[in-house]
Amino acid sequence: QVQLVESGGGLVQAGGSLTLSCAVSGTIYSIKTMGWYRQAPGKQRELVASITRDANTDYADSVKGRFTISRDNVNSMGYLQMNSLKPDDTAVYYCAAQGNSRTWEYWGQGTQVTVAS
C-alpha cells in the first residue's frame, strides 16, 4: 500500500516561491507516474504537473516555465518547485500517484497554497 503526505504549503506574496514535498510510504519504485493536482475554490481539480519513473515531465500551460516537478526515488520523495507565484495559483495542492493501474489511485491529503497580491 502506498501513502502520500504533502508538506510545504503556506502563504506567500505574489512573485515569491514555494517548494511542496510529497513523502511516499511504501516503495516509490511501484509508482509509475507522480503528479501534482490543485483545486481552487469553486473550480475543478486540475493536473498541474506530472513526472514518470523515467523522469519525463509534463506541465499545464498555466505553470510552464514557473513550476518544476521532480522525484527522488532513493528517498521516496516528490517535489514541486513553484516560482513566480501568482494569486491565481492559490489552491489546495495534492500529490497523486499512478501504480500499475495507470490511474491516479493514490492521493495525499492536500496542502494549502495561498498567494497574496
Number of C-alpha atoms within 10 A of each C-alpha: 7 15 17 22 19 23 19 14 18 14 13 18 14 17 14 14 16 18 16 21 21 25 19 21 13 13 14 24 12 14 21 17 24 28 27 25 18 22 19 17 9 6 9 9 15 14 18 22 23 24 21 17 16 9 14 11 16 16 19 12 9 11 17 12 11 13 20 19 23 20 23 13 14 9 11 16 19 25 22 23 14 20 17 15 23 19 15 13 20 20 21 18 27 26 31 27 26 18 17 10 9 11 12 14 12 16 20 19 14 22 20 19 22 21 20 16 11
